[in-house]
Amino acid sequence: MKSVERIEKLKEALKKDPNDSFSRYALALEYKSSEDFQNSINILTEVIQRDERYVAGYHQLGQLYVRLNRTDLAKSTYRKGIEIADLVGDKKEKCEMEEELEEIEDEW
């Protein structure tokens, strides 16, 4: 299935259930893979505004900010994501974000 088709299916799913964090997150990833970074950022921001505990949203958003050289935003996003990951007990995401944060702090 092409990315455009997946995007449309995910939009339809969100029309049926606007509170579906997973579908919203998946939509952001589709935009990211299509290199529509601004739409991806907007949707990931919405994911974590609607569901503060959606840890993967912080991780992906931080990665996008790094990719776009928005280092300060990446750092603050990772820090918040690490805090939330610790709160919900997501050790894997916490560890990955800590490593990525350390990398950008060493570079910048």
DSSP file (Angstrom, degrees, kcal/mol; ACC not computed):
  #  RESIDUE AA STRUCTURE BP1 BP2  ACC     N-H-->O    O-->H-N    N-H-->O    O-->H-N    TCO  KAPPA ALPHA  PHI   PSI    X-CA   Y-CA   Z-CA
    1    1 A M              0   0    0      0, 0.0     2,-0.0     0, 0.0     5,-0.0   0.000 360.0 360.0 360.0 134.5    0.0    0.0    0.0
    2    2 A K     >  -     0   0    0      1,-0.1     4,-2.3     4,-0.0     3,-0.2  -0.335 360.0-113.9 -73.1 155.5    1.3    3.4   -0.9
    3    3 A S  H  > S+     0   0    0      1,-0.2     4,-2.8     2,-0.2     5,-0.2   0.874 116.5  56.1 -57.0 -40.6    2.0    6.1    1.7
    4    4 A V  H  > S+     0   0    0      1,-0.2     4,-2.1     2,-0.2    -1,-0.2   0.904 108.6  47.6 -60.1 -41.7   -0.8    8.3    0.3
    5    5 A E  H  > S+     0   0    0     -3,-0.2     4,-2.4     2,-0.2    -1,-0.2   0.906 111.6  49.6 -66.5 -41.6   -3.3    5.4    0.7
    6    6 A R  H  X S+     0   0    0     -4,-2.3     4,-2.5     2,-0.2    -2,-0.2   0.902 109.2  53.1 -63.7 -40.0   -2.1    4.7    4.3
    7    7 A I  H  X S+     0   0    0     -4,-2.8     4,-2.3     1,-0.2    -2,-0.2   0.932 110.2  47.2 -59.9 -46.0   -2.4    8.4    5.1
    8    8 A E  H  X S+     0   0    0     -4,-2.1     4,-2.2     1,-0.2    -2,-0.2   0.905 111.7  50.2 -63.9 -41.6   -6.0    8.5    3.9
    9    9 A K  H  X S+     0   0    0     -4,-2.4     4,-2.2     1,-0.2    -1,-0.2   0.900 111.5  48.6 -63.4 -40.3   -6.9    5.3    5.8
   10   10 A L  H  X S+     0   0    0     -4,-2.5     4,-2.1     2,-0.2    -2,-0.2   0.885 109.3  52.2 -68.3 -38.0   -5.4    6.8    9.0
   11   11 A K  H  X S+     0   0    0     -4,-2.3     4,-1.6     2,-0.2    -1,-0.2   0.904 109.8  50.0 -62.2 -40.5   -7.3   10.0    8.5
   12   12 A E  H  X S+     0   0    0     -4,-2.2     4,-1.7     1,-0.2    -2,-0.2   0.911 108.6  52.1 -63.3 -42.5  -10.5    8.0    8.1
   13   13 A A  H  X S+     0   0    0     -4,-2.2     4,-2.1     1,-0.2    -1,-0.2   0.885 109.1  50.6 -61.2 -38.4   -9.7    6.1   11.3
   14   14 A L  H  < S+     0   0    0     -4,-2.1    -1,-0.2     2,-0.2    -2,-0.2   0.798 104.5  57.0 -72.3 -28.2   -9.2    9.4   13.2
   15   15 A K  H  < S+     0   0    0     -4,-1.6    -1,-0.2     1,-0.2    -2,-0.2   0.896 111.4  43.9 -65.6 -38.2  -12.6   10.7   11.9
   16   16 A K  H  < S+     0   0    0     -4,-1.7    -2,-0.2     1,-0.3    -1,-0.2   0.871 134.9  15.3 -72.6 -37.5  -14.2    7.6   13.5
   17   17 A D    ><  -     0   0    0     -4,-2.1     3,-1.9    -5,-0.2    -1,-0.3  -0.729  63.2-179.3-141.2  88.0  -12.1    7.9   16.7
   18   18 A P  T 3  S+     0   0    0      0, 0.0    -4,-0.1     0, 0.0    -1,-0.1   0.654  83.7  60.3 -63.1 -14.9  -10.4   11.3   17.2
   19   19 A N  T 3  S+     0   0    0     -5,-0.0     2,-1.3     4,-0.0     3,-0.1   0.279  70.2 120.1 -96.2  10.8   -8.9   10.1   20.5
   20   20 A D    <>  -     0   0    0     -3,-1.9     4,-1.9     1,-0.2     5,-0.2  -0.635  39.8-176.4 -80.0  96.4   -7.0    7.2   18.9
   21   21 A S  H  > S+     0   0    0     -2,-1.3     4,-2.8     1,-0.2     5,-0.2   0.870  79.1  55.5 -62.6 -38.4   -3.4    8.1   19.8
   22   22 A F  H  > S+     0   0    0      1,-0.2     4,-3.0     2,-0.2    -1,-0.2   0.933 108.5  46.2 -63.9 -45.2   -2.0    5.1   17.9
   23   23 A S  H  > S+     0   0    0      2,-0.2     4,-2.2     1,-0.2    -1,-0.2   0.899 114.0  49.2 -64.1 -39.0   -3.6    6.1   14.6
   24   24 A R  H  X S+     0   0    0     -4,-1.9     4,-2.0     2,-0.2    -2,-0.2   0.924 113.0  47.3 -64.2 -44.5   -2.6    9.7   15.1
   25   25 A Y  H  X S+     0   0    0     -4,-2.8     4,-2.0     2,-0.2    -2,-0.2   0.918 111.5  50.6 -61.4 -45.8    1.0    8.6   15.8
   26   26 A A  H  X S+     0   0    0     -4,-3.0     4,-2.0     1,-0.2    -1,-0.2   0.874 107.7  53.9 -62.1 -37.6    1.0    6.3   12.8
   27   27 A L  H  X S+     0   0    0     -4,-2.2     4,-2.2     2,-0.2    -1,-0.2   0.914 106.9  51.3 -62.2 -43.1   -0.2    9.2   10.6
   28   28 A A  H  X S+     0   0    0     -4,-2.0     4,-2.3     1,-0.2    -2,-0.2   0.894 108.9  51.2 -60.4 -40.3    2.8   11.3   11.8
   29   29 A L  H  X S+     0   0    0     -4,-2.0     4,-2.7     2,-0.2    -1,-0.2   0.862 107.2  53.2 -66.8 -35.4    5.1    8.4   10.9
   30   30 A E  H  X S+     0   0    0     -4,-2.0     4,-1.4     2,-0.2    -2,-0.2   0.923 110.3  47.0 -64.5 -43.2    3.6    8.2    7.4
   31   31 A Y  H  <>S+     0   0    0     -4,-2.2     5,-3.1     2,-0.2    -2,-0.2   0.902 111.7  52.1 -63.9 -39.2    4.2   11.9    6.9
   32   32 A K  H ><5S+     0   0    0     -4,-2.3     3,-1.8     1,-0.2    -2,-0.2   0.932 108.6  49.2 -61.7 -46.1    7.8   11.5    8.3
   33   33 A S  H 3<5S+     0   0    0     -4,-2.7    -1,-0.2     1,-0.3    -2,-0.2   0.768 109.9  52.3 -67.3 -23.3    8.5    8.7    5.8
   34   34 A S  T 3<5S-     0   0    0     -4,-1.4    -1,-0.3    -5,-0.2    -2,-0.2   0.386 117.6-117.8 -87.4   2.7    7.1   10.9    3.0
   35   35 A E  T < 5S+     0   0    0     -3,-1.8     2,-1.2     1,-0.2    -3,-0.2   0.764  72.7 137.4  62.0  28.6    9.5   13.6    4.2
   36   36 A D     >< +     0   0    0     -5,-3.1     4,-2.0     1,-0.2    -1,-0.2  -0.677  25.0 168.3 -96.5  75.1    6.6   15.9    5.1
   37   37 A F  H  >  +     0   0    0     -2,-1.2     4,-2.8     1,-0.2     5,-0.2   0.830  64.5  55.2 -66.4 -36.0    8.4   16.9    8.3
   38   38 A Q  H  > S+     0   0    0      2,-0.2     4,-2.7     1,-0.2    -1,-0.2   0.928 109.7  46.5 -66.5 -42.8    6.2   19.8    9.2
   39   39 A N  H  > S+     0   0    0      2,-0.2     4,-2.4     1,-0.2    -1,-0.2   0.909 112.9  51.3 -62.6 -40.1    3.0   17.8    9.1
   40   40 A S  H  X S+     0   0    0     -4,-2.0     4,-2.8     2,-0.2     5,-0.2   0.929 110.9  47.6 -61.7 -45.7    4.7   15.1   11.1
   41   41 A I  H  X S+     0   0    0     -4,-2.8     4,-2.5     1,-0.2     5,-0.2   0.929 111.6  50.8 -60.0 -46.5    5.9   17.5   13.7
   42   42 A N  H  X S+     0   0    0     -4,-2.7     4,-1.8     1,-0.2    -2,-0.2   0.914 114.0  43.8 -59.3 -43.5    2.4   19.1   14.0
   43   43 A I  H  X S+     0   0    0     -4,-2.4     4,-2.6     2,-0.2    -1,-0.2   0.902 112.7  50.5 -72.5 -41.0    0.7   15.7   14.4
   44   44 A L  H  X S+     0   0    0     -4,-2.8     4,-2.2     2,-0.2     5,-0.2   0.894 109.6  52.3 -62.8 -38.2    3.3   14.4   16.9
   45   45 A T  H  X S+     0   0    0     -4,-2.5     4,-1.6    -5,-0.2    -1,-0.2   0.910 110.4  48.1 -61.6 -41.7    2.9   17.6   18.9
   46   46 A E  H  X S+     0   0    0     -4,-1.8     4,-2.5    -5,-0.2     5,-0.3   0.892 107.0  57.2 -65.4 -39.8   -0.9   16.9   18.9
   47   47 A V  H  X S+     0   0    0     -4,-2.6     4,-2.4     1,-0.2    -2,-0.2   0.950 111.8  40.5 -55.2 -50.9   -0.3   13.3   20.0
   48   48 A I  H  < S+     0   0    0     -4,-2.2    -1,-0.2     1,-0.2    -2,-0.2   0.752 113.1  54.4 -77.4 -21.2    1.6   14.3   23.1
   49   49 A Q  H  < S+     0   0    0     -4,-1.6     3,-0.3    -5,-0.2    -1,-0.2   0.888 116.5  38.2 -71.7 -39.0   -0.8   17.2   23.8
   50   50 A R  H  < S+     0   0    0     -4,-2.5     2,-0.3     1,-0.3    -2,-0.2   0.818 134.2  22.9 -78.4 -32.4   -3.8   14.9   23.7
   51   51 A D    ><  -     0   0    0     -4,-2.4     3,-2.4    -5,-0.3    -1,-0.3  -0.727  66.5-175.0-140.5  83.1   -2.0   12.0   25.5
   52   52 A E  T 3  S+     0   0    0     -3,-0.3    -1,-0.1    -2,-0.3    -4,-0.1   0.719  83.1  58.7 -55.4 -24.4    0.9   13.2   27.5
   53   53 A R  T 3   +     0   0    0      1,-0.1     2,-1.8    34,-0.0    -1,-0.3   0.322  68.9 112.8 -91.6   8.5    2.0    9.6   28.3
   54   54 A Y    X>  -     0   0    0     -3,-2.4     3,-1.4     1,-0.2     4,-0.7  -0.591  46.1-178.4 -82.1  83.5    2.5    8.6   24.7
   55   55 A V  H >> S+     0   0    0     -2,-1.8     4,-1.7     1,-0.3     3,-0.8   0.830  71.5  61.4 -58.0 -42.0    6.2    8.2   25.1
   56   56 A A  H 3> S+     0   0    0      1,-0.3     4,-2.6     2,-0.2    -1,-0.3   0.802  96.2  63.6 -59.6 -28.0    7.0    7.2   21.5
   57   57 A G  H <> S+     0   0    0     -3,-1.4     4,-2.3     1,-0.2    -1,-0.3   0.906 103.0  47.0 -62.1 -41.8    5.6   10.5   20.4
   58   58 A Y  H <X S+     0   0    0     -3,-0.8     4,-2.8    -4,-0.7    -1,-0.2   0.911 111.5  52.0 -64.5 -42.0    8.4   12.4   22.2
   59   59 A H  H  X S+     0   0    0     -4,-1.7     4,-2.1     2,-0.2    -2,-0.2   0.949 113.3  42.2 -61.6 -50.6   11.0   10.1   20.8
   60   60 A Q  H  X S+     0   0    0     -4,-2.6     4,-2.2     2,-0.2    -1,-0.2   0.894 114.6  51.4 -64.5 -40.1    9.9   10.6   17.2
   61   61 A L  H  X S+     0   0    0     -4,-2.3     4,-2.4    -5,-0.2    -2,-0.2   0.915 109.3  50.5 -64.5 -42.8    9.5   14.3   17.7
   62   62 A G  H  X S+     0   0    0     -4,-2.8     4,-2.2     1,-0.2    -1,-0.2   0.910 109.4  51.3 -59.8 -42.8   12.9   14.6   19.2
   63   63 A Q  H  X S+     0   0    0     -4,-2.1     4,-2.5     1,-0.2    -1,-0.2   0.894 109.1  50.6 -62.5 -40.3   14.4   12.7   16.2
   64   64 A L  H  X S+     0   0    0     -4,-2.2     4,-1.8     2,-0.2    -1,-0.2   0.926 109.2  50.6 -63.7 -43.9   12.6   15.0   13.8
   65   65 A Y  H  <>S+     0   0    0     -4,-2.4     5,-3.2     1,-0.2    -2,-0.2   0.899 110.7  49.7 -61.8 -39.6   14.0   18.1   15.5
   66   66 A V  H ><5S+     0   0    0     -4,-2.2     3,-1.9     1,-0.2    -1,-0.2   0.945 109.1  52.1 -61.0 -47.4   17.5   16.6   15.4
   67   67 A R  H 3<5S+     0   0    0     -4,-2.5    -1,-0.2     1,-0.3    -2,-0.2   0.830 112.4  45.4 -58.4 -33.2   17.1   15.9   11.7
   68   68 A L  T 3<5S-     0   0    0     -4,-1.8    -1,-0.3    -5,-0.1    -2,-0.2   0.260 115.7-114.8 -95.8  11.2   16.0   19.5   11.1
   69   69 A N  T < 5S+     0   0    0     -3,-1.9     2,-1.0     1,-0.2    -3,-0.2   0.792  71.0 139.7  59.6  31.7   18.9   20.9   13.3
   70   70 A R     >< +     0   0    0     -5,-3.2     4,-2.3     1,-0.2     3,-0.3  -0.583  22.2 166.2 -98.2  67.8   16.4   22.3   15.8
   71   71 A T  H  >  +     0   0    0     -2,-1.0     4,-2.8     1,-0.2     5,-0.2   0.849  65.7  52.1 -60.0 -44.1   18.7   21.2   18.6
   72   72 A D  H  > S+     0   0    0      1,-0.2     4,-2.3     2,-0.2    -1,-0.2   0.912 112.8  46.2 -62.3 -41.2   17.2   23.2   21.5
   73   73 A L  H  > S+     0   0    0     -3,-0.3     4,-2.3     2,-0.2    -1,-0.2   0.889 111.7  52.3 -66.8 -38.4   13.7   21.8   20.7
   74   74 A A  H  X S+     0   0    0     -4,-2.3     4,-2.9     2,-0.2     5,-0.2   0.942 110.1  48.5 -61.4 -47.2   15.2   18.3   20.4
   75   75 A K  H  X S+     0   0    0     -4,-2.8     4,-2.6     1,-0.2    -2,-0.2   0.934 113.7  45.0 -60.0 -48.1   16.8   18.5   23.8
   76   76 A S  H  X S+     0   0    0     -4,-2.3     4,-2.1     2,-0.2    -1,-0.2   0.872 113.8  50.6 -66.9 -35.1   13.7   19.8   25.5
   77   77 A T  H  X S+     0   0    0     -4,-2.3     4,-2.6     2,-0.2    -2,-0.2   0.935 112.0  46.8 -66.6 -46.3   11.5   17.2   23.8
   78   78 A Y  H  X S+     0   0    0     -4,-2.9     4,-2.9     2,-0.2     5,-0.2   0.920 111.0  52.5 -61.4 -43.7   13.9   14.3   24.8
   79   79 A R  H  X S+     0   0    0     -4,-2.6     4,-2.0    -5,-0.2    -1,-0.2   0.923 112.6  44.2 -60.3 -44.1   14.1   15.6   28.4
   80   80 A K  H  X S+     0   0    0     -4,-2.1     4,-2.4     2,-0.2    -1,-0.2   0.912 113.7  51.1 -65.9 -41.6   10.3   15.7   28.7
   81   81 A G  H  X S+     0   0    0     -4,-2.6     4,-2.9     2,-0.2    -2,-0.2   0.886 109.0  50.6 -62.6 -39.8   10.1   12.3   27.0
   82   82 A I  H  X S+     0   0    0     -4,-2.9     4,-2.3     2,-0.2    -1,-0.2   0.907 110.1  50.6 -63.6 -42.6   12.6   10.8   29.4
   83   83 A E  H  X S+     0   0    0     -4,-2.0     4,-2.0    -5,-0.2    -2,-0.2   0.924 114.3  43.2 -60.5 -46.1   10.6   12.2   32.3
   84   84 A I  H  X S+     0   0    0     -4,-2.4     4,-2.5     2,-0.2     5,-0.2   0.904 111.6  53.8 -68.8 -41.6    7.4   10.6   31.0
   85   85 A A  H  X>S+     0   0    0     -4,-2.9     5,-2.6     1,-0.2     4,-1.0   0.899 110.3  47.9 -59.6 -40.1    9.1    7.3   30.1
   86   86 A D  H  <5S+     0   0    0     -4,-2.3     3,-0.3     3,-0.2    -1,-0.2   0.908 110.5  52.4 -64.9 -42.1   10.4    7.1   33.7
   87   87 A L  H  <5S+     0   0    0     -4,-2.0    -2,-0.2     1,-0.2    -1,-0.2   0.886 116.8  37.3 -61.3 -41.8    6.9    7.9   35.0
   88   88 A V  H  <5S-     0   0    0     -4,-2.5    -1,-0.2    -5,-0.1    -2,-0.2   0.501 113.5-114.0 -93.1  -4.0    5.2    5.2   33.0
   89   89 A G  T  <5 +     0   0    0     -4,-1.0     2,-1.3    -3,-0.3    -3,-0.2   0.778  61.0 151.0  80.3  27.3    8.0    2.7   33.4
   90   90 A D     >< +     0   0    0     -5,-2.6     4,-2.1    -6,-0.2    -1,-0.2  -0.693  12.7 170.8 -92.7  85.5    9.1    2.5   29.7
   91   91 A K  H  > S+     0   0    0     -2,-1.3     4,-2.7     2,-0.2     5,-0.2   0.857  70.7  55.1 -66.4 -37.7   12.7    1.7   30.2
   92   92 A K  H  > S+     0   0    0      2,-0.2     4,-2.4     1,-0.2    -1,-0.2   0.961 112.2  41.1 -63.0 -52.7   13.5    1.0   26.6
   93   93 A E  H  > S+     0   0    0      1,-0.2     4,-2.7     2,-0.2     5,-0.2   0.898 114.7  53.6 -62.6 -39.9   12.3    4.3   25.3
   94   94 A K  H  X S+     0   0    0     -4,-2.1     4,-2.5     1,-0.2    -2,-0.2   0.944 110.3  46.3 -59.3 -48.7   13.9    6.1   28.2
   95   95 A C  H  X S+     0   0    0     -4,-2.7     4,-2.3     1,-0.2    -2,-0.2   0.911 113.1  49.2 -61.8 -44.7   17.3    4.5   27.5
   96   96 A E  H  X S+     0   0    0     -4,-2.4     4,-2.3     1,-0.2    -1,-0.2   0.917 112.9  46.4 -63.6 -43.7   17.1    5.3   23.8
   97   97 A M  H  X S+     0   0    0     -4,-2.7     4,-2.8     2,-0.2     5,-0.2   0.885 110.5  53.5 -67.9 -37.0   16.1    8.9   24.3
   98   98 A E  H  X S+     0   0    0     -4,-2.5     4,-2.4    -5,-0.2    -2,-0.2   0.920 110.4  47.8 -61.1 -42.8   18.9    9.3   27.0
   99   99 A E  H  X S+     0   0    0     -4,-2.3     4,-2.0     2,-0.2    -2,-0.2   0.916 113.8  46.2 -63.7 -43.8   21.4    8.0   24.5
  100  100 A E  H  X S+     0   0    0     -4,-2.3     4,-2.0     2,-0.2    -2,-0.2   0.881 112.4  50.7 -68.4 -37.9   20.2   10.3   21.7
  101  101 A L  H  X S+     0   0    0     -4,-2.8     4,-2.3     1,-0.2    -2,-0.2   0.923 109.4  51.1 -63.6 -44.1   20.1   13.3   24.1
  102  102 A E  H  X S+     0   0    0     -4,-2.4     4,-2.1    -5,-0.2    -2,-0.2   0.897 107.5  54.2 -60.6 -40.8   23.7   12.6   25.1
  103  103 A E  H  X S+     0   0    0     -4,-2.0     4,-1.7     1,-0.2    -1,-0.2   0.930 111.7  42.6 -60.3 -46.7   24.8   12.4   21.5
  104  104 A I  H  X S+     0   0    0     -4,-2.0     4,-2.4     1,-0.2    -1,-0.2   0.834 112.1  54.0 -73.9 -29.1   23.4   15.8   20.6
  105  105 A E  H  < S+     0   0    0     -4,-2.3    -1,-0.2     2,-0.2    -2,-0.2   0.871 109.3  49.2 -69.3 -34.2   24.7   17.4   23.9
  106  106 A D  H  < S+     0   0    0     -4,-2.1    -2,-0.2    -5,-0.2    -1,-0.2   0.866 115.7  43.7 -69.2 -36.0   28.1   16.1   23.0
  107  107 A E  H  <        0   0    0     -4,-1.7    -2,-0.2    -5,-0.2    -1,-0.2   0.849 360.0 360.0 -77.8 -35.0   27.9   17.5   19.5
  108  108 A W     <        0   0    0     -4,-2.4    -2,-0.2    -5,-0.1    -1,-0.2   0.406 360.0 360.0-108.3 360.0   26.4   20.9   20.4
